């Protein structure tokens, strides 16, 4: 029995005796060949008859004689390993490191303010997981990004009175702090997370109720617009509106200030984490000085720390506008920046807040406490920065080459691990795209008047393929939940593999042998047909994915 394009099934010869093949399970191999794009009508039960019954008896006998395999494939973190069958169910967390991908932490992450661990098993400090993850990113990392998304998506209702404080071009606002003097540069201010109609993404909008010339605000954004540094929160805009001064910076959800972590929460801080902070702060200051500017806002309440111990200098440009009339030499401002770096490190290390107005007695006490906790090398550097050695930031950075090398190595480990996670998410995304296409095509309710829609041609092949992938059953008719089978089939479908697969209808009356490439062409043809029906007349489609 063969399939003739445009005609259907023709009884050119009696069906051959079926032979069971283990790769096709209980599916009969008395199958019709199928040509994609041609109509197909399921054959009748009489065409199989005794051959189907004989095959079922052979399969049942083989199932009874089946011997347990000596080895089994197990999946951990997206990779498969063959292990003895008796050990497949055993899992030793101590051995997990050799299987898991390196993702996550900066060395010394125990001082990041998050204790180095998450409740769901992710360890940022040593880049390890405590759960096997066969698909996608680890659940705790997924939860982390989901939390950031939830923080970003918080919005006030449109009727909120807070929108009166925000220019009309910004929407989806949510208050981060209102009317706080602390951390607001000594002026009353309000802080919102917002979205802009002119730019994509989320931003932090800070409002100061002070008088300011629009020319001063314009000069500030002109000076800071070209600054690009991974250690600084970028200034996007500065303008005057409704008799108020506004600053627009990038929004970093989930961050905490140094003051929050090390003064309010009293988080532990190791020396190698503190070295990482020193390197990042100095590189941030170096970027600002290299742009012909000065930071002028380095304090423990204005330095942000992300979940993985990355530092961001916040508030750039604000002091330049608020204290525009207080003219100072750029060289003096830059020397003060280096002193501020030393004061910030001294503050978090000694847990005594130090700034330029702190009395010498408190500074001396902080240095003594700092020296009891950290190495002489670090103490010498911090004392030199606080005292003002007269060096430029380039000289200080040049003397920390080995520390910068350690930081680069740690960041590279993180990037490589996240790159592997991105590859896993890419694989998941390919399958998701195929699944969306398939579910848009199969058994559409508006096509119920056309009986040929799901039961003929390309759609019928897709229907059988869906059952083959997602509705597998064992010899006893029990469902088989084999995620590896699903992933393998979807990957082969996306790649257009020429491997052939045997598809059977649910009642066993129709059997087809097609390749994954054939199924892929059927899916694309059916999807394009649906797009053609859905597109309004005269409207050209650009991309159907």
C-alpha positions, 0 to 999 in steps of 0.5 A, a space after each residue: 500500500 502506497 500513497 500516490 500524490 493527488 490520489 491517495 492510498 492505492 492498493 498496489 500490493 498486499 501489506 507486508 507482514 509487520 515487524 516490530 522495531 524497538 525504536 517505534 514502540 508499539 506502532 505498526 510498521 505496515 505504514 504508508 509513505 507520505 508526501 508533505 503538501 498532499 492530501 491523505 485519508 486514513 485507511 480502514 481497519 480491514 486493511 490491517 486486520 490480522 497483521 495488527 493483531 499479530 504485531 500486538 501479540 509479538 510486542 506483548 511477548 517481547 515486553 515480558 522478556 525485556 531485561 533491565 538495561 545495565 546502564 541508564 542516561 541521566 540528565 543534570 544541568 542540561 547534560 546527559 551522563 550514562 551511569 549504572 542503572 542501580 545508581 541512577 536514582 542516587 544523587 550526591 550533592 558533593 559530586 554536583 560541582 563536576 556536572 553543574 555550569 559555572 554561573 553566578 558569583 563574584 569571589 568573595 560574594 559572601 559579603 554581597 549582602 545576600 549571604 552568598 546563598 539563595 533559598 532555592 539552591 543558588 550560590 552566587 559566591 562559588 557559582 554552584 547549584 544544589 539542584 540538577 536543572 535539565 532545562 533552562 537556567 537554574 530555578 533560583 536564577 530564574 526567580 532572581 530575574 523574575 523578582 527584578 521584573 516584578 520590581 520594575 513592573 510596580 506601578 501606581 493607579 492612573 488616578 494617583 495624586 503622585 502623577 501631578 509631580 511627574 511631567 506628562 511624558 512619563 508614565 507607569 510611575 512608582 514611588 521609591 522614596 518621598 520627601 527624604 532629606 537623607 541621601 537627597 543632597 540636602 534638598 527635599 526630593 521625590 524619587 520614582 521609577 518611571 517609563 518614558 514615551 520617548 525611550 525604551 526601558 525603565 528609569 529613575 526620575 528624581 524631582 528637586 523642588 528648587 529653582 534652577 536655570 534650564 541652561 544649567 540643566 542643559 549644560 549638565 546633560 551635555 557634559 555627562 551624556 558621553 560618559 559610559 561606564 559599567 561602574 556608574 549609573 548613567 545620567 539620561 536627562 536633566 531638565 526643568 519642568 513645573 518649577 522643579 528640577 528633574 534628573 533621569 537615571 537608569 533604574 537598577 531594581 533590586 539594588 541596595 546601598 552600601 549604607 543599607 547593607 553594612 550599617 542597617 543590616 550589618 552584613 559581614 564583609 570579607 577582605 577579598 570582597 572589599 578588594 573588589 569594591 576598591 577596584 570597582 570604585 577606582 575604575 568608576 572614578 577613573 572613567 569619570 575623570 577620563 571624561 573630563 569630569 569629577 564624581 562629587 557624590 561618593 558616599 556610602 548612601 549613594 553607592 549601589 550594590 547589585 545582587 552579584 556584588 557589582 558596584 554602581 556610583 549613583 547620582 552623577 551630575 546632581 551635585 554639579 547642578 545643585 552647586 553650580 554657583 560654587 565654582 571649584 577647580 577640577 583638580 581639587 574636585 578630583 583629589 576630593 574624589 579619591 579621598 571619598 573612595 578612601 572614606 567609603 571603604 573605611 566606613 564599610 570596613 570599620 562600620 563608622 560612617 566617615 565623610 569630609 565633615 567627620 572629626 579627626 577623633 572619629 577618623 582615627 578610631 575608624 582607622 584603628 578598627 579597620 587595621 584590626 580587621 584587614 591586611 596591612 596592604 589594604 590599610 596602607 592604601 585606605 590611609 593614603 587615600 583618606 589622607 590625600 597622597 597627591 596621586 591621580 587615580 591613574 597612579 593608584 589604579 596602576 599600583 593595583 594591577 594584580 587586584 584588577 587581574 583577580 577581578 577580571 578573572 572573576 568577572 570572566 567566570 561569571 560571564 562564561 557561566 551566564 553565557 551557558 545559561 543564555 544558550 540554554 534559554 535559546 534552546 528553550 526559546 526555539 522549542 517555544 516558538 515551534 510549540 506556539 506555531 503548532 498550537 495556532 494551527 491544530 484543531 482551530 475551533 473556527 475551522 470546525 465547519 471544514 472537516 478536512 482542516 485537521 484531518 487531511 494534508 499537512 494538519 493531519 501530519 502535525 496532529 499525529 506528530 503532536 500525539 507522538 511527542 506529547 502523548 506517549 504511552 507504554 505497553 500497558 496504556 499508561 502515560 509516559 512523561 519523558 521530557 527528554 523525548 519531548 526536547 529531542 523531538 523539538 530540537 530535531 524538528 527545529 533542525 529539520 533532521 532527515 531522521 524518519 519517525 513512525 506516526 500513528 493515529 490514536 485508534 491505530 488505524 492510520 500510520 505514517 512514516 515521515 522525517 522531521 524535515 517533512 513535519 517542519 515543512 508541513 508546519 510552515 505551510 500550515 502556519 503560512 496558510 493561517 497567516 494568509 487567512 488572518 491578514 487583512 486584504 491589502 496588508 503585506 506581512 513583514 515577518 512571520 517568524 
